[in-house]
């Protein structure tokens, strides 16, 4: 699909055969295309949502004459709309065909509810998948594998809030307060770049530029990070380190660095990056501390980088990675 939809209105989308096919009877290719197109063109979301609701509303109504031409249907629906109102409003006139008035009324309720209550963008990644997303304020999020991000695209510039579960790197443009909400705590900035890791009760934040405020859930103390600062929070344990960091040395460059990190966390990252179905090892091995790195370019090389320093053996059996002493 290489069609240019950027100047399409709600009516244009409804009359487009490819769009209608995606709404009424989608396949995986169409779903992927439209999900990505909406993500990169958030300004068209209201038109698309309205068009979808109208098409779905028409699909599920009992219409006595299915051969009515689309322009006739549109003329009747539009004649019930007050152009001065920003949302659909039905004006009942006795000369209208009863079933058409019923359609317009139901569409009013569906479209009004959808547009006013469902303006959240959801991005959910699976194993071995990464994605870069540009927010409405032109801030950029690089999202790591097996992570979830969502935000409200309506009025985002005035209310910059992003929900994150997983890991992501943020490059935030200056503006109003920018918040990242995770299951384990909250990060607040104005304009900066930083990385957030929020998995398995761990909240880890690393500041690269600017200033970052971090508040762990249940801990009322705020921690201020400057460039080079890194904070790791796990339950009541708080560890702050400072070093010369580089954006080239974080996950989005394809390299994963660890310092005195429990091997279970390293193995879970390996699982996400290479889409390993199952990892079998012992609790004793999982609790070993690992310092080093691996690259996502090659699984064999990654396993050597992880296992050799700890004198561990590994083998792949079907979809299971077995690691032994």
Buried (B, 14 or more C-beta within 10 A) or exposed (E): EEEEBEEBEBBEBBBBEBBBEBBEEEEEEBEEBBEEBBBEBBEBBBBBBBBBBBBBBBEEEEBEEEEEEEEEBBEBBEEBBEEEEEEBBBEEEEEBEEEBBBBBBBBBEBBBEBBEEEBEBEBBBEEBBBBEBEBBBEBBBBBBBBBBBBBBBBEBEEEBBBBBBBBBBBBBBEBEEBBBBBEBBBBBBBBBBBBBBBBEEBBBBBBBBBBBBBBBEEBEEEBEBEBBBBBBBBEEEBEEEEEEBEBEEBBBBEBBBBEEBBBBBBBBBBBBBBBBEEBEBEEEBBEBEBEBBBBBEEBEEBBEBBBEEBEBEBEEEEEEBEBEE
